[in-house]
Amino acid sequence: MDDDESVRRGLRRLLKSAGYTAETFSSAEEYLAREIFQGALCLLLDVRMPGLKGPALQEALEERGTCEEIVFITGHGDVPTATRAMKKGAVDFLTKPFDGEELIQAVKRALKRSEERLRNRGERLKARSRVEKLTPREFEVLRFVVMGLLNKQIAAELHTAEKTVKVHRGRVMQKLGVTSVADLVRISQRAGVSPARKRA
């Protein structure tokens, strides 16, 4: 994304020569107006553009929660801007004129990171959808299991019989598609389930 047409043409040619599909945009607003792309995506982003600047677009995309990974390109690189961009998660910060191979390598790293984010998001959504199938009592039992309590201890916390906890625990394992406590802990972490706290 660059407001200079000649730069956009050059980048498009370079990326296509490396086997990538490339789209160009003259402004941040034009990019934000497009339909959200659901696959792995690297955004080559100029720091200074008319309207919304590169760093501001980076923040807007972070709030939107999409999986673009950003490589900044600029003819006006300065250390504070580069530092802020990298702290906020940019993959690289290249100053014009940059080496074509350097850019391609940055794009490769960005796409790999974007793929990982998409995979992690998919695993989180899958884990959450499974957890949502639990009844309120099964969810309570899950949180105590994740806390590390035994069935007997969970029964005391919930003021119920140990055999009842055993039944609930079995249903939790079945619904979440796991066979061990370690797997149960992993899927709970992916789904953002916090361990229970012992009652006073």
N, C-alpha and C positions, 0 to 999 in steps of 0.2 A: 504494500500500500504506500503510494507516494503521489504527491501532487504534480510531479514532473513526468509528462507522458513518455519522454525518451528513456527515463530511468525505468518506468514500468515495462516498456517494450523490451529493454535489455534484460531485465530480470526474468520476464516471461520466456524469452529465447533461451537464456541460461538454464532455467529450470526444466524446460521442455527437452533440452539437449541431454539433461541428466535423467530423463525418463519420468519427470513429475508432471502432473496436471496442474496448471497454474491459472488463477483468476486474478485480475487486477482491479484495484479501486482507487479513485482519485481522492477520497476523503474517508474519515472515520464514520461520518454519518451515512455515506453510501454503503459501507460495509455493514453497519448495524441494521440497515433497512433490508438486507438480503435475508432469505430464509436460512435458519440455523442449520449448518451442516452437521450431520450426526456422526461422521467418521473421524479418524485421526486427522489433525489439521495443524499446519505450521503457518503462522502469520508473520510475514516480513513487514515490519512497520517502521515508517520514517518517524523520527522524533518530532520534527516541526512540520505541521501541515496547516492549511487554512481550517478554521473552525476548531473542532475538537483535536487537541494535540495527542501525540502518541502515548505519553504516560497516562493521560486522562482516559484514553480508550482502554489501556491496560487495566485500569481500575474498574471501568464500566464492565468489561468482560469478566473480571473477577466476581463482581456482584451478580452478574447474570448466571455464573456457574457453569459456563460452557467449557469445553476441553481444548481450546486452542492453546498452543504453546507459541511464545513470541520470540522472534529474533529482531532486535532493533537495528536499523541502519540509519546512519546520519552523517551529514556533512558538517555538523556543528557539535561534535562529541565533546563533552566535558565530564570530568570525573564524578562530580556530585550526581548528575543526571544518570550516568551509567551505573553508579553504585545503587541509587534508588531503584532503578529498573531491575537490576539483578536481585536485590533484596526482595522485590515483589514477585520474583519467579521467572524473569526473562531467561531464556536459554543462552543468549549471547548478545553482545553489543558491538556492532561492526561500524567502523568509521570509513566513509567514502574517501578515496577510492579503495575498495576492498578487493581481495583476491577471490576470483570465482570459485576456486576449490575450497577456500575457507568458508564461503557462504554455503556451498553444497553440504559440507560436513556439519555446519550448524543446523541446516534444515534436517539432515538425517537424525541428529540428536533430538531435535524438537519433535519430529514425528514419532520417534521411539518413545519419548516421554508422554506424548499425547496418547499413544496406544496404551501405555501402562495406566494412565488416568482413566481411560475409557473402560479398560478391563476391571480396574478396582471399583469403578462406579457400578458396573454391571454386577459384580459380586456383592456389593453393598445392597443394591436393589433386590437381588435374588434372596439374600439373607433376610432382609426386612419383610419381604412378601411371605416368607416361611414363618417368621416370628408372629406376623399378624394373624396367622391361622390358630394360634394358641388361645385357649380360654383365659380369662383373668387369673384363675387359680393356677393354671399351668404356667403362666407367665411369672407368677410369684415364685413357684417352685424353681423355674429356670434361673431366676436371679439369685436364689439361695444356693443352687448347685454351682453357679459361676463363682459365688463367694467362697466355695470350697467346703460347704457343710455336708455332713453325711445325712442319710435319710432320717435317722433318729433325731438329729439336731434340728432338721427342717420341720419335722413333726412337732417338736417342742415349740419352735417359733410360731407355727401356724395353729397350734392347739388342736391337732388332729392326730389320727392314728398313723403309725409308721407305714403300715401296709397301704394306706390311702396315698401317702407321699410316693411310695414305690410305683403305684399305678400311674399317678400323674407324671412322674419322671419318665416312665416308659413311653407314655404318649408324647411327651415333649421330644424325646429322642426320635420317635417314629416320624412325627410331623416335621422335624428339622432335618430328617434324613441323615442322622449321624449314629455312630456305633460306640463312640468313646467320649469320656468327659473332655478330653483334650480337643476333640472336634467340636464339641458343644461350646466350649469356651471360645474357639476360633470364630465360629459362625455368630456367636453373640457379640463378639467384638466388632465384626464386620457390620452387624446390624445396629451397632451403637447401643446395645443393652448394657446398662450399668449394673454391677453386683448389688444385691440387697444389703441393707444394713441390719445388724442384729437389733432386735427390739429390746427395750429396757425391761 
